[in-house]
């Protein structure tokens, strides 16, 4: 079954009720059902809803997770079939880019744009289930051949170090199921019914993984909306909805077209906008909610005036509607647009929250120091070893690390133990061997110093010996950025000192490392909790959320639609992104644009977004298009506004 569920039509409810139906009426055990989504937050919410409906005992054993978590579990359970060891490391985007930088130093010389393109290309191949050998055979032109050969070296290195990257969490299970049908049948028996949320966001590898998991019996329900497909830049393919009809001829298609969120006018506007896109499936959202206020389009002289105008409007609207700050959201196309709104909200003492901000523990310098701590606390932590063996640079190249990794695999020992092994000299020679040996001796010396010593002072001395502050100066964009990053390190070290004073554990360093990892988790959980604050977030981050009052800012050409999308002729996805923004609003929607913006220190004239012309004119309150307001009209408007304020204040009394 494919459920085409439009914006605000209750997608998550479809899946949770279907799970309850399968367990209560169809005889499925919870352990035979898996539900997949794209974020941990969504998975957590879905599992909580099912538990509430069924009770925790009846839902025990149910798999509700992201695609990547399921992939990780498959890898762990089939580790020997993949030729890997149990304590494998997972490279995130930063780790992968660092490895690619090392592998291409001679040719690319650290060019960030080229490295990003290379990383993207390798990810694209994995998302299409193309291995390195196939990529080399299919390469057209020298650039693609170079990328394919780098892909081959990259995969070889990861294998040697018993590591995988984020894309591998889907790629490896899909390839395993393709090459070993008996293992695929085993998982089809484990997962007898599969449900997938936000199906339009699946890429090629995820689609194939779903096909392998459901097998010929095809017991599945997927929920999606092609009008909300906004992730093509990370491989999402809305055509996967259409492929289902081809690959599963008995597919039942159900449309959910009633919207329970938006006013009638907002919905009418969204429908007219998205009508300019071609559709895989025809659907038209409707609502029985009130028709609602006109959609306002406000022009401003520049971005500073735009921010003041929005913040002022939030203040008055909050009073008029007796609303909470959390009822308001400011949505924008790019993160950089948030700065001026953040500054203006701060000046007006209005609480706000920016979604998607970087966690303290996600910063590269904090991750580096934490990796040192993890390795000192646990010498078998290969992921920590890989991260910091060459930070600061120690002339340990990718080839040396690959050979070290192969040696560790053969001996079934950790990378740190391999670096002290008597037979290592049979694999590594010269500078590489000397550098690896120096590193392992340094770690061993610090570990010895911990015995009967003040751990805090040993750590402070160790960080000083690393010359990590000089490394930050070398690798940061400016001295000021290096100083900011070094202050983060000092803050972490002060936390460690405090925690060491408090712990009574026999292994104080391990206890502190565990507490810091928990603090990282708590910080992420805290970020997910919403208080009474104005929400600032990108249109991509806003997907799945809803707010009573939405301000969609920067409605100009080159912003929405984005300049790169205009150049790549990808206007349809930008229109879907605007559609997502419109359908976040429940009661009121305000669109704003600036006539001029500062770019690279100069004022640049801005044209209104083409999408504004695609909205129903009768439903817009756009003063700039209605000509100048007369003095009488202005006075009348002011009197009406004052009367509403008085009435509201009287009601509150």
VOGU-3710 file (C-alpha; in Angstrom, 3 decimals, decimal comma):
1> xxxxxxxxxx> 0,000/0,000/0,000  1,119/3,519/-0,861  -0,570/6,250/1,165  -0,275/9,644/-0,534  -0,646/11,923/2,467  -0,664/15,655/1,790  0,661/18,311/4,177  -1,157/18,297/7,527  -3,184/15,173/6,724  -1,803/13,025/9,556
11> xxxxxxxxxx> 1,027/10,942/8,042  2,435/9,714/11,362  -1,046/8,774/12,595  -1,466/6,520/9,548  1,630/4,517/10,467  0,941/4,300/14,213  -2,673/3,174/13,657  -1,566/0,663/11,020  0,947/-0,851/13,488  -1,782/-1,140/16,132
21> xxxxxxxxxx> -4,089/-2,749/13,522  -1,419/-5,296/12,507  -0,833/-6,330/16,126  -4,432/-6,238/17,392  -6,275/-7,640/14,374  -3,851/-9,318/11,973  -1,907/-11,576/14,324  1,530/-9,985/13,894  3,985/-9,996/16,781  5,629/-6,583/17,492
31> xxxxxxxxxx> 9,067/-8,118/16,752  7,881/-8,975/13,196  7,166/-5,308/12,359  9,620/-2,538/11,462  8,786/1,141/10,921  11,370/3,417/9,321  11,676/7,189/9,228  14,420/9,771/8,668  15,177/11,387/12,029  15,722/10,036/15,522
41> xxxxxxxxxx> 13,193/12,572/16,798  10,477/11,228/14,449  11,299/7,627/15,375  11,130/8,460/19,083  7,781/10,232/18,671  6,355/7,374/16,589  7,411/4,733/19,118  5,936/6,781/21,985  2,607/7,074/20,127  2,435/3,330/19,459
51> xxxxxxxxxx> 3,301/2,514/23,096  0,541/4,862/24,246  -1,996/3,203/21,934  -1,042/-0,413/22,683  0,625/-0,236/26,074  4,350/-0,792/26,545  4,062/-4,590/26,986  2,117/-5,118/23,731  4,586/-3,009/21,730  7,741/-4,602/23,165
61> xxxxxxxxxx> 10,128/-5,798/20,448  8,746/-3,421/17,784  11,489/-1,943/15,570  10,987/1,804/15,085  14,096/3,558/13,854  15,767/5,577/11,133  16,949/3,834/7,959  20,536/4,263/9,138  19,890/2,704/12,551  18,298/-0,350/10,925
71> xxxxxxxxxx> 21,269/-0,557/8,534  23,669/-0,357/11,486  21,814/-3,191/13,254  21,976/-5,351/10,110  25,740/-4,731/9,831  26,247/-5,648/13,506  24,255/-8,862/13,177  25,936/-9,897/9,900  29,400/-8,596/10,764  31,258/-11,789/9,829
81> xxxxxxxxxx> 29,450/-12,016/6,461  30,775/-8,536/5,679  34,338/-9,495/6,615  34,519/-6,937/9,430  35,430/-7,019/13,129  32,901/-6,192/15,842  34,465/-2,963/17,140  34,194/-1,120/13,810  34,291/2,679/13,613  31,746/4,953/11,918
91> xxxxxxxxxx> 33,132/7,932/10,012  30,923/11,024/9,951  31,135/13,671/7,194  34,066/15,447/8,874  36,034/12,210/9,230  35,333/11,227/5,616  36,404/14,597/4,299  39,581/14,432/6,397  40,417/11,028/4,889  39,733/12,249/1,342
101> xxxxxxxxxx> 41,956/15,268/1,998  44,753/12,907/3,047  44,254/10,644/0,009  44,260/13,542/-2,494  46,816/15,901/-0,940  49,120/15,846/-3,989  46,401/16,573/-6,579  43,723/18,614/-4,796  45,960/20,256/-2,139  43,128/20,698/0,346
111> xxxxxxxxxx> 40,789/22,590/-2,038  37,533/22,495/-0,001  35,234/22,851/-3,003  36,957/19,984/-4,861  36,924/17,807/-1,726  33,221/18,452/-1,196  32,484/17,538/-4,853  34,525/14,345/-4,496  32,741/13,401/-1,266  29,381/14,096/-2,922
121> xxxxxxxxxx> 30,288/11,958/-5,950  31,337/8,978/-3,804  28,097/9,338/-1,814  26,145/9,433/-5,086  27,771/6,195/-6,276  26,964/4,483/-2,973  23,364/5,757/-3,102  23,069/4,147/-6,555  24,683/0,913/-5,248  27,652/1,321/-7,610
131> xxxxxxxxxx> 30,875/-0,131/-6,214  34,358/1,251/-6,921  35,098/-1,295/-9,656  31,899/-0,409/-11,522  32,576/3,322/-11,061  36,019/2,939/-12,693  34,546/0,970/-15,633  31,716/3,495/-16,176  33,820/6,668/-15,707  33,619/9,180/-18,543
141> xxxxxxxxxx> 36,477/11,669/-18,712  39,620/12,107/-16,624  37,904/13,890/-13,699  35,376/11,120/-13,173  38,075/8,455/-13,562  40,165/10,214/-10,891  37,105/10,353/-8,587  36,427/6,629/-9,186  40,029/5,656/-8,418  39,937/7,795/-5,258
151> xxxxxxxxxx> 36,697/5,983/-4,353  38,577/2,674/-4,691  41,416/3,862/-2,401  38,878/5,329/0,051  36,981/2,018/0,334  40,231/0,085/0,699  41,347/2,371/3,522  38,033/2,068/5,392  38,181/-1,723/5,131  41,764/-1,804/6,414
161> xxxxxxxxxx> 40,796/0,339/9,414  37,608/-1,655/10,089  35,531/1,474/9,491  32,402/2,472/7,579  31,011/5,853/6,581  27,431/7,079/6,957  26,409/6,035/3,417  27,725/2,518/4,098  25,000/2,021/6,709  22,557/1,620/3,782
171> xxxxxxxxxx> 24,971/0,579/1,014  26,537/-2,418/2,814  23,237/-4,104/3,891  21,762/-3,572/0,396  24,855/-5,054/-1,285  24,893/-7,924/1,229  21,242/-8,787/0,466  21,957/-8,564/-3,271  25,015/-10,834/-3,157  23,834/-13,296/-0,469
181> xxxxxxxxxx> 20,114/-14,114/-1,009  20,096/-16,541/1,936  20,852/-13,648/4,336  18,192/-11,553/2,605  15,642/-14,365/3,208  16,686/-14,469/6,854  15,814/-10,762/7,268  12,558/-11,136/5,321  11,575/-13,758/7,902  12,542/-11,411/10,754
191> xxxxxxxxxx> 10,679/-8,377/9,359  7,339/-9,663/8,096  5,755/-6,210/7,725  7,548/-2,961/6,858  6,262/0,619/7,192  8,105/3,679/5,873  7,381/7,349/6,622  8,347/10,272/4,319  8,875/7,814/1,461  9,452/10,598/-1,066
201> xxxxxxxxxx> 12,778/11,302/0,698  14,270/7,862/-0,027  17,314/7,601/-2,296  18,200/4,732/-4,650  19,980/2,600/-2,030  17,135/3,018/0,483  14,587/2,039/-2,176  16,559/-1,118/-3,002  16,929/-1,944/0,708  13,126/-1,708/1,088
211> xxxxxxxxxx> 12,671/-3,994/-1,952  15,043/-6,586/-0,518  13,386/-6,470/2,927  9,789/-6,888/1,686  10,646/-9,557/-0,917  8,045/-11,145/-3,216  5,297/-11,114/-0,560  5,484/-7,293/-0,541  3,912/-6,731/2,864  4,445/-3,024/3,350
221> xxxxxxxxxx> 2,821/0,369/3,785  4,718/3,471/2,732  3,515/7,011/3,337  4,712/9,995/1,324  3,968/13,206/-0,538  5,764/14,056/-3,786  4,908/17,745/-3,214  7,155/17,750/-0,132  10,234/16,179/-1,726  12,942/18,756/-0,897
231> xxxxxxxxxx> 16,107/16,716/-0,424  17,417/15,976/-3,947  20,783/17,422/-2,845  21,226/14,381/-0,588  19,967/11,863/-3,125  16,208/11,826/-2,414  14,195/10,755/-5,438  10,412/11,364/-5,524  10,301/9,075/-8,592  10,608/6,204/-6,087
241> xxxxxxxxxx> 6,861/6,669/-5,521  6,249/5,943/-9,207  8,680/2,989/-9,227  6,486/1,270/-6,625  3,680/0,936/-9,188  6,079/-0,688/-11,654  7,827/-3,006/-9,189  4,671/-3,966/-7,265  1,758/-4,274/-9,746  -0,698/-5,157/-6,912
251> xxxxxxxxxx> 0,056/-1,838/-5,186  -2,972/-0,162/-3,579  -2,824/3,657/-3,670  -4,784/5,627/-1,053  -4,938/9,435/-1,034  -5,338/11,505/2,119  -6,433/14,936/0,932  -8,035/16,483/4,011  -5,729/18,926/5,770  -6,320/19,322/9,519
261> xxxxxxxxxx> -3,783/22,128/10,037  -4,163/25,165/7,758  -6,895/27,738/7,256  -8,784/27,427/3,975  -7,057/30,452/2,461  -3,553/29,204/3,287  -4,445/25,845/1,764  -5,904/27,452/-1,372  -2,683/29,456/-1,777  -0,510/26,349/-1,332
271> xxxxxxxxxx> -2,601/24,378/-3,856  -2,358/27,124/-6,493  1,413/27,410/-6,024  2,170/23,673/-6,246  -0,167/23,385/-9,237  2,680/24,930/-11,290  4,711/21,710/-10,791  4,158/18,479/-12,758  2,765/15,689/-10,564  3,409/11,978/-10,269
281> xxxxxxxxxx> -0,038/11,569/-8,650  -2,874/14,085/-8,766  -4,299/15,227/-5,443  -5,937/18,367/-4,105  -5,875/19,230/-0,422  -9,015/20,569/1,222  -9,927/21,711/4,711  -13,142/22,293/6,639  -11,400/24,844/8,894  -12,272/28,564/8,694
291> xxxxxxxxxx> -11,165/30,367/5,502  -8,977/32,712/7,552  -7,060/35,973/7,089  -5,483/37,179/3,886  -1,828/36,314/3,350  0,240/39,441/3,893  3,154/40,355/1,645  5,326/43,061/3,224  8,021/45,014/1,366  10,949/46,568/3,196
301> xxxxxxxxxx> 13,802/48,873/2,215  16,562/46,451/3,302  17,235/43,419/5,507  17,573/45,473/8,702  14,174/47,071/8,167  12,767/43,629/7,272  13,951/42,235/10,625  12,602/45,216/12,617  9,287/44,988/10,787  8,892/41,249/11,523
311> xxxxxxxxxx> 9,891/41,551/15,191  7,575/44,523/15,696  4,756/42,598/14,039  5,348/39,583/16,306  5,158/41,859/19,376  1,840/43,423/18,371  0,362/40,168/17,038  1,217/38,396/20,289  -0,707/41,044/22,226  -3,645/41,086/19,812
321> xxxxxxxxxx> -4,004/37,292/19,762  -3,003/36,663/23,398  -0,456/34,244/21,944  2,723/32,637/23,239  6,108/33,401/21,678  6,301/29,711/20,677  3,274/30,250/18,400  5,505/32,266/16,049  8,096/30,996/13,571  10,479/32,843/11,256
331> xxxxxxxxxx> 11,406/30,627/8,299  14,208/31,312/5,818  16,025/29,623/2,922  19,587/29,819/4,305  21,084/29,822/7,815  22,917/33,120/7,179  19,547/34,926/7,075  19,000/34,211/10,779  21,727/36,573/12,062  19,876/39,860/11,616
341> xxxxxxxxxx> 16,649/38,421/13,124  18,586/36,989/16,066  20,185/40,398/16,706  16,827/42,230/16,489  15,025/39,752/18,749  17,844/40,086/21,297  17,648/43,894/21,202  13,899/43,661/21,880  14,407/41,129/24,716  12,271/38,521/22,922
351> xxxxxxxxxx> 13,200/34,897/23,702  14,045/32,856/20,621  15,481/29,510/19,605  17,474/28,663/16,488  16,947/25,068/15,397  19,841/23,095/13,972  22,589/25,020/15,770  25,882/23,207/16,296  26,267/21,344/19,584  29,318/22,182/21,703
361> xxxxxxxxxx> 30,407/18,547/21,426  30,013/18,563/17,625  32,801/21,143/17,194  35,934/19,700/15,575  38,276/20,848/18,379  36,057/19,277/21,074  35,772/16,045/19,103  39,592/15,937/18,819  40,209/16,343/22,559  37,397/13,907/23,376
371> xxxxxxxxxx> 39,022/11,353/21,018  42,301/11,671/22,956  40,414/11,159/26,230  38,536/8,143/24,851  41,766/6,521/23,632  43,486/7,138/26,969  40,502/5,622/28,787  40,080/2,725/26,310  43,127/1,716/24,213  40,847/-0,459/22,004
381> xxxxxxxxxx> 38,803/2,526/20,753  39,778/2,393/17,063  37,449/5,264/16,110  39,258/7,580/18,542  42,673/6,347/17,293  41,766/7,064/13,648  40,534/10,562/14,479  43,631/11,823/16,308  46,582/9,719/15,136  47,475/12,532/12,732
391> xxxxxxxxxx> 46,086/15,522/14,687  48,242/17,571/14,993  49,997/16,333/11,842  52,616/13,641/12,491  53,538/12,563/8,947  51,401/9,429/9,253  49,940/9,145/5,760  46,902/7,238/4,517  49,091/4,427/3,114  50,798/3,883/6,486
401> xxxxxxxxxx> 47,424/3,793/8,247  46,012/1,385/5,672  48,926/-1,027/6,253  48,584/-0,629/10,019  44,873/-1,428/9,719  45,508/-4,548/7,613  48,090/-5,722/10,166  45,621/-5,123/13,067  42,944/-7,126/11,230  45,275/-10,061/10,653
411> xxxxxxxxxx> 46,339/-10,097/14,303  42,774/-9,419/15,591  43,988/-6,549/17,774  43,211/-2,843/18,082  45,083/-0,215/16,047  46,901/1,107/19,131  48,058/-2,397/20,096  49,115/-3,021/16,493  51,237/0,141/16,581  53,317/-1,338/19,445
421> xxxxxxxxxx> 53,526/-4,887/18,047  57,029/-6,334/17,578  56,225/-7,519/14,022  54,910/-4,170/12,758  58,299/-3,427/11,144  57,528/-6,174/8,597  54,733/-3,916/7,247  55,857/-0,355/7,933  59,246/1,195/7,233  61,026/4,506/7,633
431> xxxxxxxxxx> 59,102/7,678/8,497  55,728/5,945/8,722  56,955/3,345/11,210  58,818/5,949/13,283  55,804/8,297/13,409  53,364/5,528/14,444  55,805/4,282/17,086  56,288/7,808/18,497  52,526/8,266/18,733  51,952/4,958/20,568
441> xxxxxxxxxx> 54,830/5,692/22,971  53,341/9,121/23,726  49,935/7,572/24,602  51,644/4,897/26,734  53,711/7,533/28,606  50,633/9,619/29,466  48,764/6,500/30,619  51,678/5,635/32,951  51,694/9,180/34,343  48,056/8,765/35,391
451> xxxxxxxxxx> 49,057/6,078/37,898  49,120/7,734/41,319  49,204/11,253/39,825  46,787/14,144/39,555  44,960/13,271/36,320  43,898/16,868/35,726  47,468/18,219/35,822  48,711/15,338/33,603  45,987/16,140/31,028  46,773/19,878/31,095
461> xxxxxxxxxx> 50,465/19,106/30,554  49,608/16,620/27,761  47,439/19,137/25,824  50,265/21,666/26,171  52,815/19,143/24,823  50,560/18,451/21,829  50,859/22,158/20,831  47,165/21,891/19,968  46,803/25,695/20,191  49,400/26,048/17,410
471> xxxxxxxxxx> 47,548/23,414/15,377  44,371/25,512/15,669  46,286/28,569/14,438  47,475/26,581/11,408  44,064/25,189/10,525  41,663/28,045/11,399  40,549/30,689/8,921  41,719/33,590/11,143  43,652/34,068/14,411  40,359/35,156/16,018
481> xxxxxxxxxx> 38,715/31,872/14,945  41,685/29,934/16,379  41,364/31,798/19,680  37,621/31,077/19,822  38,297/27,366/19,239  41,097/27,300/21,840  38,718/28,868/24,384  36,301/25,993/23,689  39,100/23,535/24,499  39,868/25,404/27,726
491> xxxxxxxxxx> 36,188/25,291/28,670  36,151/21,519/28,111  39,289/21,127/30,244  37,674/23,109/33,076  34,639/20,777/32,930  36,974/17,784/33,121  38,798/19,254/36,151  35,456/19,785/37,921  34,201/16,280/37,108  37,466/14,695/38,254
501> xxxxxxxxxx> 37,071/16,416/41,640  33,560/15,012/42,012  34,119/11,398/40,903  34,846/8,616/43,382  35,196/5,944/40,694  38,174/3,548/40,712  38,801/4,502/37,076  38,211/8,273/37,218  39,131/9,035/33,587  36,692/6,451/32,176
511> xxxxxxxxxx> 33,985/7,763/34,519  34,555/11,354/33,341  34,581/10,360/29,649  31,252/8,535/30,157  29,759/11,589/31,917  30,866/13,879/29,083  29,310/11,581/26,482  26,082/11,630/28,523  26,272/15,418/28,746  26,544/15,520/24,948
521> xxxxxxxxxx> 23,401/13,362/24,713  21,580/15,573/27,250  22,555/18,685/25,286  21,040/17,158/22,146  17,877/16,182/24,043  17,658/19,699/25,519  17,857/21,119/21,991  14,808/19,052/21,076  12,701/20,466/23,918  10,859/23,626/23,030
531> xxxxxxxxxx> 10,164/26,444/25,458  8,152/29,640/25,066  10,409/31,086/22,355  10,059/32,421/18,821  11,332/29,674/16,515  13,964/30,501/13,877  14,623/27,741/11,364  15,346/26,963/7,728  12,593/25,762/5,414  14,288/22,346/5,276
541> xxxxxxxxxx> 14,352/22,095/9,092  10,698/23,218/9,322  9,373/20,159/7,485  7,006/18,168/9,707  6,404/21,096/12,098  3,494/23,521/12,440  3,004/26,986/13,951  0,014/29,266/14,433  1,779/32,271/12,885  4,504/31,972/10,244
551> xxxxxxxxxx> 6,796/34,660/8,781  8,480/33,466/5,618  11,267/35,976/4,950  13,562/36,788/2,030  11,016/36,245/-0,751  13,391/37,333/-3,521  15,023/35,914/-6,622  18,392/34,267/-5,819  17,177/33,537/-2,262  13,887/31,683/-2,912
561> xxxxxxxxxx> 14,304/30,359/-5,539  17,978/29,984/-4,638  20,562/31,208/-7,125  22,147/27,759/-7,565  18,725/26,207/-8,250  18,019/28,859/-10,897  21,371/28,103/-12,552  20,739/24,336/-12,385  17,132/24,759/-13,610  15,793/23,088/-10,475
571> xxxxxxxxxx> 12,940/25,508/-9,831  10,439/22,719/-9,129  12,197/21,687/-5,909  12,425/25,329/-4,782  8,669/25,619/-5,391  8,132/22,509/-3,250  10,288/24,106/-0,546  8,085/27,236/-0,596  5,014/24,945/-0,481  6,425/23,264/2,642
581> xxxxxxxxxx> 6,900/26,719/4,205  3,342/27,848/3,414  1,803/24,674/4,837  3,584/25,076/8,198  1,161/27,943/8,983  -2,083/27,176/10,795  -3,689/30,622/11,196  -1,666/33,436/9,626  1,073/33,634/7,012  3,238/36,688/6,329
591> xxxxxxxxxx> 5,704/36,840/3,422  8,427/39,498/3,445  10,974/40,801/0,953  13,671/43,486/0,867  14,191/45,842/-2,050  17,938/45,994/-1,322  20,402/43,745/0,503  24,058/43,996/1,450  26,224/41,580/-0,466  30,003/41,619/-0,104
601> xxxxxxxxxx> 29,829/45,086/1,458  27,696/46,649/-1,321  23,963/47,306/-1,567  22,358/45,212/-4,283  18,870/45,704/-5,757  16,593/42,697/-5,224  13,738/41,447/-7,380  10,634/39,930/-5,809  10,506/36,122/-5,989  8,757/34,771/-9,075
611> xxxxxxxxxx> 6,721/32,547/-6,716  4,796/35,567/-5,398  3,259/35,952/-8,872  2,031/32,340/-8,703  -0,141/32,973/-5,632  -3,882/33,855/-5,895  -3,957/37,654/-6,078  -7,359/37,972/-4,374  -6,019/36,229/-1,275  -2,990/38,502/-0,826
621> xxxxxxxxxx> -2,814/41,650/1,255  0,102/43,309/-0,565  0,129/47,052/0,186  3,014/47,774/-2,215  0,854/46,568/-5,119  -2,209/48,486/-4,011  -0,662/51,922/-4,391  -0,059/54,575/-1,697  -2,410/54,701/1,297  -4,283/57,988/1,783
631> xxxxxxxxxx> -3,997/59,974/5,034  -7,658/59,201/5,881  -7,089/55,459/5,365  -3,971/55,568/7,546  -5,862/57,366/10,368  -8,789/54,938/10,128  -6,424/51,965/10,243  -4,683/53,442/13,318  -8,003/54,020/15,115  -9,141/50,448/14,377
641> xxxxxxxxxx> -5,816/49,057/15,625  -6,061/51,096/18,865  -9,649/49,963/19,418  -8,605/46,295/19,037  -5,770/46,807/21,543  -8,116/48,415/24,079  -10,649/45,612/23,683  -7,946/42,983/24,121  -6,521/44,682/27,247  -10,014/45,029/28,707
651> xxx> -10,665/41,315/28,124  -7,386/40,412/29,838  -8,317/42,564/32,873
//
